[in-house]
Amino acid sequence: MEMEPKSGTLVKVMNEDAFHSYFSSPDADVILGANDHTLFRVHSWTLKTTSGWFRSLFSMPQQSPVSDHPETINLDEDSHTLESLLRMVCGLPIKPLTSYDHVDELLFAAEKYDMPGPVSLIRILVMSPPLLDQPLRLYAAATRFGWEEEAKHASTQSLALNIYAPEHQATLRKLCTSAVLDLIHLHRERREGIRKRLNEQPFVTGSTMASCPRCRRTIDHHTWRELKYKVVLEMDIRPLGDTVLNVGLMDWPEAKACWDAKCPNAECTCVLYDKGETLRLIRECIDNLPKTT
C-alpha cells in the first residue's frame, strides 16, 4: 500500500532530552517524532534508500529551515514500533519479536512506508519461537503479504485448533475472503474425508442389522455407529486427528464399548471388531487426509 507524503509535517525540534538513546547522533540530518513524543535522529540517506515513502517525501520541495537545527517529521507510530523499524533499516541489533500485536504494528508501518527490508526480516522472524504457537495470526500475515510457504505451514498448524471457536473469530475477520474459505475448506475436507472413509469397506457398512460372522446370529452394529459419529465430531473440533488416535480410540466410552462388543449369543460371544486392525486403518486414513491449503 502506498501512502502519499503529506506536506506540513515538518516542525522545529526544541527538546534535546526527548531523543532515543540509540538514535541521537548529532550528525544525523533528519529527526523522526513518534506519537509518544520520543525523537529519533536518522540519516536521510538511510531513509531514502530503504523507504519508498521517505524517498518520495525528500524529493518534494521543502521550505528553508529557520535555524541550523534539523527539522522533525512527526509520524503516527509509537516509539516501540518506530525503534524496531529503524533498528532494521539502520543495521542495528534486532530485538526478538514476542507478540503478534507488535508484528502487526511493524508490518503495517513497513507497508505504509514502503520498506521491503523490514518486511523480509519479519517474514523470517515469525517462523521462530515464540510466535509459532499462533498459527492463525501467522496465516493472517502470510496470506496478506503473499508468503506462500509460511501460509501453508500455518494452515497445517491450524489443524490443531477449532477455528469455529469464539476466541478465533477476531483473527479470522482480518483475513481476506479467499484465505478464510481456503482454511475452512481444509478443515472441512479432513472431517468429510474421514467420514466418507469410515462408511466404506473394509469398515462395517450397510444396514444397521447384520449377522455374526461365526454363528450367523443377528447383531446390531450400534457401538460402531456411535464410535464413528464420535470420531467425526472430534475431527470437526480438532481436524489434526491426534486426539482421535492417541486418546479417543483408547479411552472414549464409545471406543471401549465398541472393542468390548460381542455376539449376543451366549454360546458364541464372538468379538465383533478387530481393535488393532481398526486402529491401523483409521490411522492410515487420517495420515492420507490433506494437510495444507
C-alpha positions as CSV (number, residue, x, y, z in Angstrom):
1,M,0.0,0.0,0.0
2,E,1.5,3.3,-1.0
3,M,1.0,6.4,1.1
4,E,1.4,9.9,-0.3
5,P,3.7,12.0,1.9
6,K,1.7,14.8,3.5
7,S,3.0,18.4,3.4
8,G,3.1,20.4,6.6
9,T,4.6,17.6,8.7
10,L,7.9,19.4,9.5
11,V,8.3,21.2,12.8
12,K,11.3,22.5,14.6
13,V,12.8,20.4,17.3
14,M,13.2,22.1,20.7
15,N,13.7,19.4,23.4
16,E,17.0,17.6,23.1
17,D,16.2,15.4,26.1
18,A,13.5,13.5,24.2
19,F,15.9,11.7,21.8
20,H,16.0,7.9,21.9
21,S,19.4,6.8,23.1
22,Y,20.2,4.6,20.1
23,F,19.1,7.4,17.6
24,S,20.6,10.6,19.0
25,S,23.7,11.1,16.8
26,P,24.1,14.9,16.2
27,D,25.4,14.5,12.7
28,A,22.1,12.9,11.5
29,D,20.1,15.3,9.3
30,V,16.5,14.0,9.9
31,I,14.5,13.8,13.1
32,L,11.5,11.5,13.3
33,G,8.9,12.0,16.0
34,A,6.9,9.1,17.5
35,N,3.3,9.7,18.7
36,D,4.5,9.5,22.3
37,H,7.0,12.4,21.7
38,T,10.1,10.3,21.5
39,L,12.5,11.6,18.9
40,F,14.9,9.7,16.6
41,R,17.8,11.2,14.7
42,V,18.3,9.3,11.4
43,H,20.4,10.0,8.3
44,S,18.2,10.9,5.3
45,W,20.3,8.7,3.1
46,T,19.3,5.7,5.1
47,L,15.7,6.6,4.9
48,K,15.8,7.3,1.2
49,T,17.5,4.0,0.3
50,T,15.2,1.9,2.5
51,S,11.8,3.5,2.2
52,G,9.9,4.5,-0.9
53,W,7.7,6.8,1.2
54,F,10.7,8.8,2.5
55,R,12.3,8.8,-0.9
56,S,9.2,10.5,-2.3
57,L,9.0,12.8,0.7
58,F,12.6,14.1,0.3
59,S,12.1,14.6,-3.4
60,M,9.4,17.2,-2.7
61,P,10.5,20.9,-2.4
62,Q,11.0,21.8,1.3
63,Q,10.9,25.2,3.0
64,S,14.2,26.6,4.1
65,P,14.9,25.7,7.7
66,V,14.5,28.6,10.2
67,S,17.8,27.6,12.0
68,D,20.7,25.3,11.9
69,H,18.7,22.6,13.7
70,P,17.3,19.7,11.7
71,E,13.6,19.6,11.4
72,T,11.4,16.8,12.6
73,I,8.8,14.6,10.8
74,N,6.0,13.6,13.1
75,L,4.8,10.0,12.5
76,D,1.8,8.1,13.7
77,E,3.7,5.2,15.2
78,D,4.7,4.9,18.9
79,S,8.3,4.8,19.9
80,H,8.3,1.0,20.4
81,T,7.2,0.4,16.8
82,L,9.5,3.1,15.4
83,E,12.5,1.8,17.3
84,S,12.1,-1.7,16.0
85,L,11.6,-0.5,12.4
86,L,14.6,1.8,12.5
87,R,16.8,-0.9,14.0
88,M,16.0,-3.0,11.0
89,V,16.8,-0.3,8.3
90,C,19.8,1.0,10.2
91,G,21.6,-2.3,10.7
92,L,21.3,-2.3,14.4
93,P,20.7,-5.4,16.6
94,I,17.1,-6.5,16.3
95,K,15.0,-7.3,19.3
96,P,13.2,-10.6,19.4
97,L,9.6,-10.4,18.3
98,T,7.4,-11.9,21.1
99,S,4.0,-10.5,20.3
100,Y,1.8,-10.7,17.2
101,D,0.3,-7.4,18.1
102,H,3.8,-5.9,17.7
103,V,4.3,-7.9,14.5
104,D,1.1,-6.5,13.0
105,E,2.1,-2.9,14.0
106,L,5.5,-3.4,12.4
107,L,4.1,-4.9,9.2
108,F,1.5,-2.1,8.9
109,A,4.2,0.6,9.3
110,A,6.7,-1.2,7.0
111,E,3.9,-1.5,4.3
112,K,2.9,2.1,4.8
113,Y,6.4,3.5,4.5
114,D,7.2,1.1,1.6
115,M,10.1,-0.7,3.4
116,P,10.6,-4.1,1.9
117,G,13.7,-4.8,4.1
118,P,11.8,-4.9,7.4
119,V,9.0,-7.0,5.8
120,S,11.5,-9.6,4.7
121,L,13.1,-9.7,8.2
122,I,9.8,-10.0,9.9
123,R,8.9,-12.9,7.5
124,I,11.9,-14.8,8.9
125,L,11.3,-13.9,12.5
126,V,7.7,-15.1,12.6
127,M,8.9,-18.6,11.8
128,S,10.7,-18.8,15.1
129,P,9.6,-19.2,18.7
130,P,7.6,-17.9,20.5
131,L,5.4,-16.8,17.6
132,L,4.9,-20.3,16.1
133,D,2.2,-21.2,18.6
134,Q,-0.2,-18.8,17.0
135,P,-0.9,-20.3,13.5
136,L,-4.0,-18.2,12.7
137,R,-2.0,-14.9,13.3
138,L,0.8,-16.2,11.1
139,Y,-1.7,-17.3,8.5
140,A,-3.3,-13.8,8.5
141,A,0.1,-12.2,8.0
142,A,1.3,-14.7,5.4
143,T,-1.8,-14.6,3.2
144,R,-1.9,-10.8,3.3
145,F,1.7,-10.5,2.1
146,G,1.8,-13.5,-0.2
147,W,4.1,-15.7,1.8
148,E,3.1,-19.0,0.3
149,E,5.3,-21.4,2.3
150,E,4.5,-19.7,5.6
151,A,0.8,-19.7,4.8
152,K,0.9,-23.5,4.1
153,H,2.8,-24.1,7.3
154,A,0.3,-22.0,9.3
155,S,-2.7,-23.8,7.7
156,T,-1.2,-27.2,8.7
157,Q,-0.6,-25.9,12.3
158,S,-4.2,-24.6,12.4
159,L,-5.4,-28.2,12.3
160,A,-4.8,-28.4,16.0
161,L,-7.4,-25.6,16.5
162,N,-11.2,-25.4,16.4
163,I,-11.3,-22.4,14.1
164,Y,-15.0,-22.1,14.7
165,A,-14.5,-21.3,18.4
166,P,-15.4,-17.7,19.5
167,E,-11.8,-16.9,20.5
168,H,-10.6,-17.2,16.9
169,Q,-13.3,-15.1,15.2
170,A,-11.5,-11.8,15.6
171,T,-8.4,-13.1,13.8
172,L,-10.5,-14.8,11.0
173,R,-12.3,-11.5,10.4
174,K,-8.9,-9.9,9.5
175,L,-8.4,-12.4,6.6
176,C,-9.4,-11.8,3.1
177,T,-12.4,-13.9,1.9
178,S,-10.3,-16.3,-0.2
179,A,-7.9,-17.0,2.7
180,V,-10.8,-17.8,5.1
181,L,-12.5,-20.0,2.5
182,D,-9.3,-21.9,1.9
183,L,-8.8,-22.6,5.6
184,I,-12.4,-23.6,6.2
185,H,-12.2,-25.9,3.1
186,L,-9.1,-27.6,4.5
187,H,-10.7,-28.2,7.9
188,R,-14.0,-29.4,6.4
189,E,-12.2,-31.7,3.8
190,R,-10.4,-33.5,6.6
191,R,-13.7,-34.1,8.5
192,E,-15.6,-35.2,5.4
193,G,-12.7,-37.3,4.2
194,I,-12.7,-39.5,7.4
195,R,-16.5,-39.6,7.5
196,K,-16.6,-40.9,3.9
197,R,-13.8,-43.4,4.5
198,L,-15.4,-44.9,7.7
199,N,-18.5,-45.7,5.6
200,E,-16.5,-47.7,3.1
201,Q,-15.0,-51.2,3.1
202,P,-13.3,-52.8,5.0
203,F,-15.1,-50.9,7.7
204,V,-18.6,-52.1,8.6
205,T,-21.1,-50.6,6.2
206,G,-24.7,-51.2,5.0
207,S,-27.8,-51.7,7.1
208,T,-28.0,-51.3,10.8
209,M,-28.6,-55.1,11.3
210,A,-26.2,-57.8,10.3
211,S,-25.2,-61.3,11.2
212,C,-22.4,-62.6,13.5
213,P,-19.6,-63.9,11.3
214,R,-19.3,-67.1,13.4
215,C,-22.8,-68.2,14.4
216,R,-24.9,-66.0,12.0
217,R,-26.9,-64.6,14.9
218,T,-28.5,-61.2,14.1
219,I,-26.4,-58.4,15.6
220,D,-26.7,-54.6,15.7
221,H,-23.6,-52.5,14.9
222,H,-24.8,-49.6,17.1
223,T,-21.5,-49.4,19.0
224,W,-19.6,-49.0,15.8
225,R,-22.0,-46.3,14.6
226,E,-21.7,-44.4,17.8
227,L,-17.8,-44.6,17.6
228,K,-17.9,-43.3,14.0
229,Y,-20.1,-40.4,15.0
230,K,-17.7,-39.5,17.8
231,V,-14.7,-39.7,15.5
232,V,-16.3,-37.3,13.0
233,L,-17.3,-34.9,15.8
234,E,-13.8,-34.9,17.2
235,M,-12.3,-34.2,13.7
236,D,-14.6,-31.3,13.4
237,I,-13.2,-29.8,16.6
238,R,-9.6,-30.8,16.1
239,P,-9.0,-31.9,12.5
240,L,-5.4,-32.8,13.1
241,G,-6.7,-36.1,14.3
242,D,-4.1,-36.7,17.1
243,T,-6.8,-36.8,19.8
244,V,-8.7,-39.4,17.9
245,L,-5.7,-41.7,17.5
246,N,-3.8,-41.1,20.8
247,V,-6.7,-40.7,23.2
248,G,-10.2,-41.2,21.8
249,L,-9.8,-44.7,20.3
250,M,-8.3,-45.9,23.6
251,D,-10.3,-44.1,26.3
252,W,-13.6,-42.9,24.9
253,P,-16.6,-44.7,26.3
254,E,-17.8,-45.2,22.7
255,A,-14.4,-46.8,21.8
256,K,-14.4,-49.1,24.9
257,A,-18.0,-50.2,24.1
258,C,-17.0,-50.9,20.5
259,W,-14.0,-53.0,21.4
260,D,-15.9,-54.9,24.0
261,A,-18.9,-55.7,21.7
262,K,-19.6,-59.4,21.3
263,C,-22.2,-61.5,19.7
264,P,-25.3,-61.7,21.9
265,N,-25.4,-65.5,21.5
266,A,-24.2,-66.9,24.9
267,E,-22.8,-69.9,23.1
268,C,-20.8,-67.8,20.7
269,T,-19.7,-64.4,22.2
270,C,-17.5,-63.7,19.2
271,V,-15.7,-60.4,19.3
272,L,-17.3,-58.2,16.7
273,Y,-14.5,-55.8,15.9
274,D,-10.8,-56.2,15.4
275,K,-9.4,-53.3,17.5
276,G,-5.8,-53.5,16.2
277,E,-6.8,-53.6,12.6
278,T,-9.4,-50.9,13.0
279,L,-6.9,-48.6,14.7
280,R,-4.4,-49.2,11.9
281,L,-7.0,-48.4,9.2
282,I,-8.2,-45.2,10.9
283,R,-4.6,-44.0,11.4
284,E,-3.9,-44.7,7.7
285,C,-7.0,-42.7,6.8
286,I,-6.0,-39.7,8.9
287,D,-2.4,-39.8,7.6
288,N,-3.7,-39.6,4.0
289,L,-6.0,-36.6,4.5
290,P,-5.0,-33.2,3.0
291,K,-2.7,-31.3,5.3
292,T,-2.4,-27.8,3.9
293,T,-4.3,-25.2,1.9
